[in-house]
Amino acid sequence: MYNKVIIIGNLTRDVELRYLPSGSALATIGLASNRRFKKQDGTNGEEVCFVDVKLFGRSAEVANQYLRKGSKILIEGRLSLESWTDQSGAKKSKHTITAESMQMLDSKPSGDESAYNGANGYNAGAQNVNNAPNYNQAHSQSQGNEQGNGNIGAYPQNIPEINIDDEDIPF
């Protein structure tokens, strides 16, 4: 069977971090995801889905360090059912998401960005800055390319301009 969940939402509370007896980190977050739609009568409607998410290992520690109530994130994981018996003896259950990956979608915080960027590739815009070239470094390399020193991976300076009229587009 296939069990995959992809959800974008905002944290409903601060991250709750604890460590398992094995030493592995476990973070629990509450996530709210909104859906806006048009009703049959033409008015706008909105529904909100609230779900708990469990993060393990380094993802849990990163979430605890950088996320706060209201932070926007994208979670990929699997849906699981938790069952328990409450104090009165009644059986309870709820669905949770066990995260396999997390991406932060908020803007970078103003201030010390170096700590934010170094967080195992988690950063604003869900891009991995640890693998992305530094623009200033690449720009200086491209200056050298024009002089013929052969640096690879730099941004080209002479990008041709393409003019497309509306009539050229086939759709």
TIDORO-112033 format. One record per residue (C-alpha): residue number from 0; x, y, z. Coordinates in pm, 1 decimal, padded with zeros to 6 digits, always signed. Each point is the difference from the previous one (the first is absolute). Layout:
# TIDORO-112033
- NUM_X_Y_Z
...
***
This chain:
# TIDORO-112033
- 0_+00000.0_+00000.0_+00000.0
- 1_+00099.7_+00361.4_-00049.1
- 2_-00020.2_+00249.1_+00287.2
- 3_+00129.3_+00349.7_-00082.0
- 4_-00108.8_+00338.8_+00135.2
- 5_+00120.4_+00340.0_-00121.4
- 6_-00137.3_+00297.1_+00192.0
- 7_+00080.6_+00369.5_+00032.6
- 8_-00121.4_+00188.1_+00303.0
- 9_+00075.0_+00216.4_+00298.9
- 10_+00100.9_-00115.4_+00346.9
- 11_-00284.3_+00032.6_+00250.8
- 12_+00237.1_-00009.3_+00298.8
- 13_+00369.6_+00001.2_+00080.2
- 14_+00200.4_-00317.8_-00061.2
- 15_-00001.1_-00255.4_+00283.2
- 16_+00340.1_-00173.7_+00005.4
- 17_+00092.7_-00303.6_+00207.9
- 18_+00255.9_-00276.2_-00022.9
- 19_-00081.5_-00369.5_-00018.3
- 20_+00185.7_-00253.7_+00221.0
- 21_+00206.3_-00089.5_-00308.4
- 22_+00127.0_+00360.7_-00007.2
- 23_-00186.3_+00091.3_-00317.3
- 24_-00182.1_+00335.4_-00008.4
- 25_-00379.3_+00008.3_-00041.4
- 26_-00185.4_+00322.3_-00075.1
- 27_-00377.3_+00030.9_-00008.9
- 28_-00160.0_+00290.5_-00182.5
- 29_-00356.5_+00102.8_-00070.6
- 30_-00064.9_+00099.0_-00360.3
- 31_-00296.7_+00186.8_-00147.7
- 32_-00064.0_-00006.1_-00374.0
- 33_-00268.3_+00220.1_-00159.5
- 34_-00205.4_-00068.9_-00310.4
- 35_-00199.0_+00276.1_-00165.4
- 36_-00276.5_-00077.3_-00246.4
- 37_-00314.6_+00138.4_-00163.3
- 38_-00329.2_-00134.6_+00128.1
- 39_-00285.7_-00086.7_-00235.9
- 40_-00174.3_+00326.8_+00088.5
- 41_+00310.7_+00195.5_-00112.4
- 42_+00124.8_+00101.9_+00344.0
- 43_+00351.7_-00075.1_+00117.0
- 44_+00051.4_-00283.3_+00244.6
- 45_+00297.0_-00113.7_+00202.6
- 46_+00081.8_-00312.1_+00194.1
- 47_+00297.0_-00065.3_+00223.4
- 48_+00162.2_-00337.6_+00058.0
- 49_+00187.1_-00041.1_+00330.1
- 50_+00247.7_-00285.7_+00028.9
- 51_+00287.1_-00095.2_+00230.6
- 52_+00338.4_-00075.6_-00156.5
- 53_+00289.5_-00197.3_+00146.7
- 54_+00356.7_+00075.7_-00104.6
- 55_+00297.9_-00216.8_+00094.8
- 56_+00375.5_+00046.7_+00022.2
- 57_+00170.1_+00307.7_-00141.9
- 58_-00324.6_+00126.5_-00154.3
- 59_-00150.7_+00013.7_+00349.8
- 60_+00293.8_+00200.3_+00133.7
- 61_-00006.1_+00241.4_-00295.7
- 62_-00374.4_+00050.8_+00043.0
- 63_+00045.7_+00074.1_+00368.8
- 64_+00277.1_+00248.5_-00072.8
- 65_-00159.1_+00196.1_-00285.2
- 66_-00378.2_-00044.5_+00004.9
- 67_-00252.4_+00184.2_+00214.3
- 68_-00377.0_+00025.7_+00012.0
- 69_-00115.7_+00137.4_-00336.7
- 70_+00303.4_-00123.8_-00199.6
- 71_-00085.0_-00131.5_-00347.5
- 72_+00140.0_-00342.0_-00095.1
- 73_-00038.6_-00277.9_-00252.8
- 74_-00011.0_-00354.4_+00136.2
- 75_+00035.8_-00323.5_-00195.8
- 76_-00072.1_-00318.4_+00189.3
- 77_-00243.0_-00279.3_+00067.1
- 78_-00332.9_-00010.8_+00177.0
- 79_-00023.1_-00210.2_+00315.3
- 80_-00275.4_-00078.2_+00249.7
- 81_+00068.5_+00035.6_+00372.5
- 82_-00230.0_-00179.9_+00244.3
- 83_-00012.3_+00021.5_+00380.1
- 84_-00231.5_-00037.7_+00295.9
- 85_-00073.7_+00315.1_+00198.9
- 86_-00031.1_+00027.5_+00379.1
- 87_-00370.5_-00083.5_-00005.3
- 88_+00066.1_-00321.1_-00196.5
- 89_-00135.2_+00126.6_-00332.1
- 90_+00192.8_-00094.6_-00313.0
- 91_+00130.5_+00298.1_-00198.0
- 92_+00182.4_+00032.2_-00329.0
- 93_+00130.1_+00268.3_-00234.9
- 94_+00190.6_+00022.2_-00324.6
- 95_+00349.4_+00150.6_+00002.4
- 96_+00265.8_+00052.8_-00263.6
- 97_+00341.2_-00156.0_+00049.3
- 98_+00228.6_+00235.4_-00190.8
- 99_+00264.4_-00125.2_-00238.5
- 100_+00109.8_+00348.3_-00107.1
- 101_-00066.3_+00360.0_+00097.1
- 102_+00059.8_+00326.4_-00183.5
- 103_-00029.6_+00343.8_+00156.2
- 104_-00191.1_+00243.8_-00219.8
- 105_+00024.5_+00324.5_+00199.4
- 106_+00228.6_+00286.5_-00088.9
- 107_+00343.0_+00011.6_+00154.9
- 108_+00003.1_+00165.1_+00341.0
- 109_+00166.5_+00340.1_+00012.1
- 110_+00316.9_-00006.4_+00203.1
- 111_+00240.4_-00294.6_+00015.4
- 112_-00072.6_-00185.9_-00324.4
- 113_+00313.0_-00213.5_+00015.6
- 114_-00147.8_-00225.0_+00268.9
- 115_-00325.9_-00028.1_-00192.9
- 116_+00173.7_-00090.8_-00326.8
- 117_+00223.6_-00259.4_+00160.5
- 118_-00288.9_-00208.4_+00132.5
- 119_+00057.9_-00312.4_-00203.3
- 120_-00135.9_+00162.4_-00314.9
- 121_-00331.6_+00109.8_+00149.2
- 122_-00066.4_+00359.6_-00093.3
- 123_-00242.7_+00248.5_-00142.2
- 124_-00154.5_-00080.8_-00333.7
- 125_+00068.9_-00370.0_+00051.0
- 126_+00331.7_+00015.2_-00182.1
- 127_+00309.6_-00181.1_+00119.0
- 128_+00254.4_+00279.2_+00038.7
- 129_+00276.0_-00243.3_+00091.2
- 130_-00006.0_-00126.7_-00360.4
- 131_-00077.8_+00331.4_-00170.0
- 132_+00285.5_+00212.9_-00133.2
- 133_+00076.8_+00325.0_+00176.7
- 134_-00110.1_+00270.3_-00244.1
- 135_+00278.2_+00243.6_+00089.3
- 136_+00263.3_-00270.6_-00038.8
- 137_-00150.9_-00123.3_-00328.1
- 138_-00028.2_+00357.8_-00128.7
- 139_+00369.2_+00061.5_+00061.2
- 140_+00076.6_-00332.2_-00172.2
- 141_-00202.5_+00104.3_-00303.5
- 142_+00206.0_+00317.6_-00019.6
- 143_+00303.4_-00228.7_-00025.2
- 144_-00171.3_-00210.6_-00269.2
- 145_-00018.4_+00301.2_-00227.3
- 146_+00377.2_+00027.5_+00037.7
- 147_+00033.0_-00367.7_-00095.1
- 148_+00113.9_-00163.4_+00325.0
- 149_-00247.4_-00288.8_-00047.9
- 150_-00195.7_-00009.0_+00328.4
- 151_-00291.1_-00243.1_-00027.8
- 152_-00342.4_+00055.4_+00159.8
- 153_-00000.8_+00379.4_-00010.7
- 154_-00291.5_+00210.0_-00118.6
- 155_+00036.3_+00115.1_-00363.2
- 156_+00006.8_+00374.6_-00061.6
- 157_-00121.0_+00006.6_-00361.5
- 158_-00341.7_-00168.4_-00002.4
- 159_-00178.7_+00046.8_-00333.7
- 160_-00336.7_+00175.9_+00007.6
- 161_-00293.9_-00184.9_-00155.2
- 162_-00294.9_+00197.3_-00136.4
- 163_-00326.7_-00192.6_-00024.8
- 164_-00315.7_+00159.7_-00133.0
- 165_-00343.2_-00111.7_+00119.9
- 166_-00065.7_-00134.1_-00350.9
- 167_+00296.7_-00240.3_+00029.0
- 168_-00148.3_-00181.4_+00299.6
- 169_-00201.3_-00303.6_-00118.0
- 170_-00252.9_+00000.9_+00285.3
***
